[in-house]
Amino acid sequence: GDQFEVFIERRKDEGGLQLSRDKAIAIKVWDEIAKIQEEDRTIEGRIESRVKGGMSVDVGVPAFLPYSQIDLRPVKDLDGLIGQSFDFKVLKFNRKRNNVVISRRAILEEKRSKLREKMRTSLEEGQTIVGAITNITDYGLFIDLGGMDGLCHITDLSWGRVSHPSKLYSVGEEIEVKVLKYDKDSDRVSLGVKQLGDDPWVGIGRRYPQGTRMFGKITNITDYGAFVEIEPGIEGLVHVSEMDWTNKNVNPGKIVALGDEVEVMVLEIDEERRRISLGMKQCR
């Protein structure tokens, strides 16, 4: 008793008609695709499989989704998209060749553009905001703030020494940052993580008067000495001449190793230049 549209393929010689429901559906789909592109609307589709250069998507007829049009950024797990449904824009189509090229990126770019306009009016210097890390480089983190990207330079990640940002964070991780500078003309945003907490160098002289003895961890070894972390974000230098009473030109690497806990004495603090001179031999 069901009723549905059919396509009349031909009349049979013996009488009757040869019909096709598939072709009727395809004709309607192609008409809809043409209308959707003309009116700049979206079409829903289900990602079926990976093909050369992209993905095959079922939008009523097979459509081609190029890798560059899947997302705003390269997708690592393409197989994880198979079976999922999304809305797409129709970039171009050729009915005779049964060829449809679609894009999900175009929709995401439109949404991002709207969010950027909204953010331009609400983003302020000094504001605290949560963003997702999109890229990690030698010099810092790029963070998606939900409309525009910001850069957190490696020097603004921590008050202490950071060898590489990837040691602390990973792509996709959400972190809280502070807006340090926002250039509205270029949409450049400078971000900071360490600025969310108090500067540990403030009042360092009162906390560690000259002659104070304490234990710290070796964080870096150079030809001229070793750096010792005495509290998170605070490092001091034990010069090679302050390591041993008998040998002022000893190789620091022969006395200490990275990660060693050593006892040191505060010899001098320069708060303005953020430098602390420490000694090891004075504790012996």
Helices and strands as residue ranges (DSSP letters): E 7-11, E 17-20, H 21-38, E 42-51, E 54-58, E 62-66, G 67-69, G 79-81, E 85-94, E 99-103, H 105-122, E 128-137, E 140-144, E 149-153, G 154-156, G 165-167, E 174-183, E 188-192, G 194-196, H 204-207, E 213-222, E 225-231, E 234-239, G 240-242, H 252-255, E 261-270, E 275-279, G 281-283
